[in-house]
Amino acid sequence: YYGAQMMRLQGRMLIKQGKYQEAIDIIQKSYERNKNGNDTRGMSSSAVQLAKAYKDIGDHNSAIQFALLASELASRTSWMPVQIIASDLLSQLYEESGNKQKALDYLKFYRSLKEKSEELNDKARLVEVEIQAVLKKDKEDIELLEKETELRAQENKTQQLWILSIGGALLSAI
């Protein structure tokens, strides 16, 4: 898993350096490694990177092929980040190739995924805020209990001193 992920990162760096063929070769190896390991999410990540690389060098047919593959693999595992990237990429690729209807379809799909993703992010943030509020309340409760425990310990010491004093006074009176 990590080896394939490192290969994808290396491929991304090669793309930034303009070494597209080297990048494609290494990302293809990453895809194969993920495939051998039955890592569908890794395969979808590799496929979307291959689609981007092929788009960058102007090979729209290969770019579309890999973007479709990435979208299909990502949808199998509900891997939304790759689904979003692939649908956006497909919208661009179909528009550039003149297929306006498919471009529009993938643009609509992209927007619906983005909205769903934002809703999920909003819900996650709300849950995080609620968790933080509960943790803060628990921390305050713990601090209050610690103070009460400390106060009781101090009261116990005071009572022990009184008992010792009274016992000492009784002993000296006897």
N, C-alpha and C positions, 0 to 999 in steps of 0.2 A: 504494500500500500504506500508506504512512505517513499520507497524508491521511485514509484511511478509519479508520485506527487512532486518529488524533487526534479524528475525529468521534465514535467510540465513547467515548473518554475524556470528551469534552464532554457526550455524552449521559448518561454515568454521573454527572457532576457535576450536571446538570440534574435527574436523578432524586433525588439527595440534597437538592436544593433544593425538591423537590415539584413541579417543572415537568414533569409527565409527558408532556403532549402535545408540548411542544417537544422533549423527550428522544426520544420515539418518532419524531418527524419526522426528527431528525438521525441517529438510529441506522438508520432505514430508508434514508436516503441513503448511509450507510456500507455497508449491505448491498448496495445497488445498485452502488456503486463497486467493492466486492469482486467482485460477480458479473461486472461488465464486465471486470475484470482476471483473471478465472478463479482467484480466490484463495478456494479452498474453506474453508480454515481461517478466514480473515477472515469469510467468510459465516457460518460456524457460530458464531463469536464474536458477531457482530452479532445473529444469530437468538436466541441464548440471552439476550442483553441485552434484546431486544424481549420475549421471553417473561417475563422478570422484571418489566419495566415494566408489561406488561399484567396480570400477576398482582397487582402493587401497586395497580392501579386497579380490580381486581375483574372484569376481562374474562377469565374462565377459558377460554373457547373460543379466543380469540386466543392466550392464553398457552400453551395445550396445542399449538395449531397450530405456533407458533414453537419451542417446546421440542422437539417431534417433529422439526421441520426441522433444528434445531441438532444433535440427536442423530444424525440420519441423515447430515448433512454431516460431522460430526466422526468418525463411524465410517468414512466413506470414506477419510479420511486418517489414521486412528488417532490423532486429536487427543484424547488422554485427558483433559486438563483440562476441556474443554467437554463431553465425554461424561459425566464425573462430575457436573458441575453440572446438565446437562440431565436426567440420570436421577433425580437427587435432586429436582429441580424437578417432573418429571413424577409422581414418587411423591406429592409433596405435593398437586399439582393434582388428581390422580385421587382421592386420599383426600378432599379437600375437596368434590369433585363427587359423592362417594358410590360411586365405582367401586373398591371395596376390592380386587378381584382384580388390576386393572391397577396399583393403588397398590403392592400386594405384589410384583408382578412387577418393577416398576421399582425398588423398594427392594432387592430381591435383586440386580438388575443393578448398582445403585449400589454395594452392598457388595462385589460381586465386583470391580468396577473399582477401588474404594478399596484392596482387598487387593493386587490386581495392581500398582497404583501404588506402594504401600508396598514391595512386593517389589522393584520396579524401583529405587526410591529406596535401599533397603538395598544392592542390588547396586552401584549407582552410588557409594555411600559406601565400600563395600569396595574397589572399583576405585580410588577416589581415595586411600584409605589406602595401597594397594599402590603406586600411582604416587608418593606422597609418600615412602614408604620407599625406593623405587628412587632417587628424586632425592636424598634425604639421603645414601644410600650413594655415589652418584656424586659428590656435593659433597665428601664425606669423602675419597673416592679422589683427587679433583682437588687438594684441600688437601694430601694426603700427597705427591702427585707434585710439587706446587709446592715443598714443603719439601725434598724430595729434590733437586730441581733447584737450589734455593738452596744447599743443602749442597755439592753437586758444584761449583757456581760458586765457592764459598768455598774448596774444596779446590784447584781449579784456580788461584785467585789465590795461594794459599799455595805451590803447586808452582812457579808462575812467579817468585815472590819468591825461593825457594830457588835456582832456576836462575840468576836474576840475581845473587844473592849469590855463588854458586859461580863464576859467570862473572866477576864483579868481582874475586873473590879470586884467580882464575887470572890475570887481566889484571895485577893488581898484583904477583903473584909473578913474572910474566914481565918 
